[in-house]
Amino acid sequence: MVEECIVNDKPVSMVLIGAGNRGAKIFGQYALDMPHRVRFAGVVEPDRARRESFGEAHGIPKTRQFTTCKQFLQESKLADGVVVATPETDRTGPVLGALEAAYDVLVEQPLAGTAREVAQIGEVVRKSEA
């Protein structure tokens, strides 16, 4: 089952949105420990020190280190998917933006802060499957 995560015998490429504790130390560390399964091709983090530290640890060029999701989503598709590891109150925007840009999305729980936000996300997913 785990082998299904490998695309064409290459690791899955991801962009991390939120390089705080969980983003950098959980998802980021997994990528460092399992480079044959996943690699980070970009990072979105408003805190400069966190962004640069994550970028350096993962060999991400400065041109793929973003302060905001808006900056990141203006670029052409950089990876197979995104990991959204932002605070719970700031998840819906990045999730919706990534889905609308045709990224596969991994979100830590909870998916969103309100039932309405979950419904918004569900609607975008349904439209993308049509």
Secondary structure, 3 states (H helix, E strand, C coil): CHHHHCECCECEEEEEECCCHHHHHHHHHHHHHCCCCEEEEEEECCCHHHHHHHHHHHCCCHHHEECCHHHHHCCCCCCCEEEECCCHHHCHHHHHHHHHCCCEEEECCCCCCCHHHHHHHHHHHHHHHC
